[in-house]
Amino acid sequence: MPSTPATIAIGMVLFPDLTQLDLTGPYEVFSRMPRSRVLLIAESLEPVRSDKGLALLPDVTFADAPALDILCVPGGNGVLAAMQNEPLIQFLRQQGQTARYVTSVCTGSLLLAAAGLLDGYRATTHWLSLELLAMLGVETVKERVVIDRNRITGGGVTAGIDFGLVIAAQLFGERVAREIQLMMEYNPAPPFDSGSPEKAGPELMREVMAQRQEIQEKRRQLIGEMLEKRAKK
């Protein structure tokens, strides 16, 4: 059903090989917000598998989705293919024109940028992909959550929970966001202090970056090709 003044319509985009925590972290927050309805939206109603194999069931297709108050895009290994999925990009462009908030988690910001929805905005993404976001002409900020007018972007994966709480506070005030955080018992105390490049140390950083070198190079190449096509138009 379309959004009404009493209901906030939140659309979370699904595509093959997304990172499920990019989606399910903020989904958990959004689902606890008052007067809110969360929809999982995909190209078809077929189950969509995450990059680790979790099957997710869409509620509605791109073609049948209502106008959204909040558009939210996760990231993941499937971003490379999703950036070339014209129906998905067109859906983002269409909804991004009217949504109250246009948002993303992790490399979902690359999809927003590919759709032209971050032109002239500051944004963030996973630390490994900040350079890729900058290639797309976005002013990158290395922060957990970045707010620039009605664009709200979250950093990598686990930042999606922080991101969700920030949106809850934007819509309903800090008290509601605090209540949600308490009920989720979101009280991070990680067993290891290696959750950022600054904390991980040079040796671990080299190992992780070497493991991701191939896919990062493919993404650089794709973005370069996209920019060449834009320049020729």
Long-range contacts (C-beta under 8 A, 24 or more apart in sequence): 1-66, 2-66, 2-67, 3-37, 3-66, 3-67, 3-68, 3-69, 6-35, 7-35, 7-36, 7-37, 8-33, 8-35, 8-36, 8-37, 8-69, 8-70, 8-171, 9-37, 9-39, 9-66, 9-67, 9-68, 9-69, 9-70, 10-36, 10-37, 10-38, 10-39, 10-68, 10-69, 10-70, 10-72, 11-39, 11-41, 11-65, 11-68, 11-70, 11-71, 11-72, 11-95, 12-38, 12-39, 12-40, 12-41, 12-72, 12-73, 12-74, 13-41, 13-42, 13-71, 13-72, 13-73, 13-74, 13-88, 13-91, 13-92, 13-108, 13-111, 14-40, 14-41, 14-42, 14-48, 14-56, 14-58, 15-42, 15-43, 15-48, 15-76, 15-78, 15-81, 15-82, 15-85, 15-88, 16-48, 16-49, 16-78, 16-81, 16-82, 17-49, 17-50, 17-51, 17-76, 17-77, 17-78, 17-81, 18-48, 18-50, 18-51, 18-74, 18-75, 18-76, 18-78, 18-79, 19-50, 19-51, 19-52, 19-74, 19-75, 19-76, 19-77, 19-106, 19-157, 20-50, 20-51, 20-52, 20-54, 20-56, 21-157, 21-158, 21-160, 22-74, 22-75, 22-76, 22-105, 22-106, 22-108, 22-157, 22-160, 23-50, 23-56, 23-74, 23-105, 23-160, 24-160, 25-105, 25-157, 25-158, 25-160, 25-161, 25-163, 25-164, 26-72, 26-105, 26-154, 26-160, 26-161, 26-163, 26-164, 26-167, 27-164, 28-161, 28-164, 28-184, 29-161, 29-164, 29-165, 29-167, 29-168, 29-180, 29-184, 30-70, 30-72, 30-164, 30-167, 30-168, 32-168, 32-180, 32-183, 32-184, 33-168, 33-171, 33-172, 33-176, 33-180, 34-172, 34-176, 39-65, 39-66, 39-68, 41-65, 41-91, 43-85, 43-87, 43-88, 50-76, 51-76, 51-77, 51-78, 62-87, 62-88, 62-90, 62-91, 65-91, 65-95, 67-95, 67-98, 67-99, 68-95, 68-98, 68-99, 69-99, 69-100, 69-101, 70-99, 70-100, 70-101, 70-103, 70-167, 71-95, 71-96, 71-99, 71-101, 71-102, 71-103, 72-103, 72-104, 72-105, 72-108, 73-103, 73-104, 73-105, 73-108, 73-109, 73-111, 73-112, 74-104, 74-105, 74-106, 74-108, 74-160, 75-104, 75-105, 75-106, 75-107, 75-108, 75-109, 75-110, 75-111, 75-125, 75-126, 75-129, 75-156, 76-106, 76-107, 77-215, 79-107, 79-108, 79-110, 79-111, 79-219, 80-215, 80-218, 80-219, 80-222, 82-111, 83-110, 83-111, 83-114, 83-222, 83-226, 84-222, 89-114, 89-115, 92-117, 93-117, 99-150, 100-150, 101-150, 101-151, 101-152, 101-167, 101-170, 102-150, 102-151, 102-152, 103-151, 103-152, 103-153, 103-154, 103-163, 103-167, 104-153, 104-154, 105-153, 105-154, 105-157, 105-159, 105-160, 105-163, 106-154, 106-155, 106-156, 106-157, 106-159, 106-160, 107-132, 108-153, 109-133, 109-138, 109-153, 110-136, 110-219, 110-223, 112-151, 112-153, 113-137, 113-138, 114-226, 117-151, 118-151, 118-153, 121-148, 121-149, 121-151, 122-146, 122-148, 122-151, 123-148, 123-151, 123-153, 124-153, 124-154, 124-155, 125-153, 125-155, 125-156, 126-155, 126-156, 126-157, 127-155, 127-156, 127-196, 127-197, 128-156, 128-208, 128-209, 128-212, 128-216, 129-216, 129-219, 132-216, 132-219, 132-220, 132-223, 135-220, 135-223, 135-224, 135-227, 136-223, 136-226, 136-227, 158-195, 161-186
